[in-house]
């Protein structure tokens, strides 16, 4: 495990690729603390031009207007925000606009001292790229989970996301210090069957008992799973756009070995997650106020009928 100082250096140099003269916006939903101070000081030592902005108010679907404007004016944006904001703003129009202009957008989701060495980050990035290639070539993916559950998803050649924490090129975005996955937006009407969620549901945490999700033509039509089922129903609400299966993702980080009930669980190699809700920013057509991930631990994965061993990709 690295020190916080070493972690901050890797995040700025390897992950963000900060160069002398570049501008860095640090947007945080808490007062300047040891983390943001460490990053700010090191960025200035590198020669970066640093702006710190505090985020006020309740959680919103998009970043506040002053933050969104500043994102367009900076080479790099680093969000140090809570899980809810990370989930929503990672799929925001403000992020898309900043990336289209050539900016890099990063979300800090783990302590600085958990940052891996650059060599490990490169291995994880390469795995994300390989899995991304597999997803783009696939026509259909099947997940077989506990309880004889089977979920079939049609992909139709949509582009994949290849997420890692090396985000040094114009237009890159993702989470640091070591988040990684390969993901795709399945056809919104192309997912049918049942998935047993035995890991966690983002915003609800670890599931105490498996939760069964039934889909017909891409729509979630039934949830079974004791108390978690009712909590999930409340989270989704009455908006039908929140009940569309919008994403399939494979974790690619071999360093993550435990399940903590948090956003970053999705990066664990061998895990698979689907999401409900918004996917319009990464190749899909569904717009929603929500994006809720559901994690499955070690399912059987079939790519066009052939088994895929996620641990050996």
Helices and strands as residue ranges (DSSP letters): H 4-10, I 11-15, E 23-28, H 34-46, E 49-54, H 65-73, E 76-80, H 83-89, H 93-100, E 104-108, G 112-114, H 118-137, E 140-145, E 149-154, E 160-163, E 173-176, E 181-184, E 191-197, E 200-201, E 205-206, E 211-216, E 219-224, H 226-236, G 240-243, E 245-251, G 263-267, E 271-277, E 291-297, E 300-303, E 306-308, G 310-312
